[in-house]
Amino acid sequence: MVLKYKMEQTTIFREALGDSPVVRVLDFLIEGRGLDYSLSDIAENSNIGWTTLHRIWNKLEKFEIVVFTREIGRAKLFKLNEKNPAVKRLIQLYDTLLYQETERHFSKKLEIPA
């Protein structure tokens, strides 16, 4: 019997905002902005359960954080609504946090001990 263990890594975005299902979905969608995904893909790549995704999905649609893009067979595809001002701010926050963490990481590597 082979057991698979998923190595769970946190991101700077989740570290800053908390590791909730909504933040996990936002983290995944912001990272893959511009692409559209099925709900199954979003749940799997956000590491949340199907039931949890459906519990939060209506709010994400209500606040126009995500938008429907197209259907492929029976699957509906959605993407981050980059036209929404709130989403623009979230993307800005995501990029800023990533930039700061990258700068911090490289500044530590460049320090030369005396």
N, C-alpha and C positions, 0 to 999 in steps of 0.2 A: 504494500500500500504506500503510495507516494502522497505526501501532504505538500500543498503549495502554500507558501507564505508570501503575502504581498508586502513588500517593503514600503511602508508608508512614510513619505517624506513631506514635510510641511513646506510651505512657501512663505516668503516674507509678507505677502498679502494676507495670508491666513494667520500668520503670527501677529500681525498688527491689528487685524479686525476680529479675530476670534475664529475658531474652527467650527462654524455652524454649517448646516446644509446649504443655506443661501449663499454664504461666503464661498463655499466649495464650488458651487455652480458658477458664481460670478468669476471666480479665479480661473476656472476652466474656459469659460466663454471669452473672457478678456484675453487670455493667452492665445486662444484660437480665433481672435476677432477677424471678421471678414469671411469666415467659413460658416456653413450651416450644418446642423447636426440633428439627428433623430433624438427623440426623448430617451431611447435606450442608450445611445452613444453618450448623451449628457450624463445620465445616471451612472453608467459604468466608469466614465473618465473622471467624474467628480467624486467617485468612491462613496456614493450614497445609494440607498435602496430605491427601488421602483416606487414603493408606497410613499416614501419620504419625498421623492421628486414630485409626485402628483399632489401631495399635500401643500407644497410651496409654489407649484407652477402657476396656479391661477393668479397669485399675487404678482409674479414676475410679468405675466401678460397684462394684468390690470394696470400696472404702473408703466407699461410699455417699455420694460427693460429688455424683453425679448420680442421678436416679431416672427410671424410665420413667413417662410420664404417660398416653399414649394412642396409638392407631394411626389414621392417616388413609390409607386405601387400603393400599399396601404400606409406607408410611413410618412408622417408629416415632419418636415424639417423646419428648424428654427435657427435664428442667429441673434446675436447681441444687437440691439437697436442703437447703433452708433450715432443716430441723429438726435436721440434723447439727451437734453442738457445734463440730466443727472448721470447718465451713463458716460457722457464725455468727462465729467468730473471724476467718476470712478476710474476710468482709463488713465486720466491724468495722475490720480493718486497711485494707481498700480505702477505706472511708469516711473514716478518719482521715488517710490519705495524701492523699486528694483535698481534704479540708478544709485541711490544712496547706499544700498547694500553692496553693490558692485564696487563703488568707490571705497567703502570701508574695507572690503575684502582685499582689494589691490593695494591700499595704503598699508595694510598690515604686512603684506608680502614684500613691500619695498623698504620697510624699516630695516636698517642695517645696524646690528648691535655694535656698540663701541668697544 
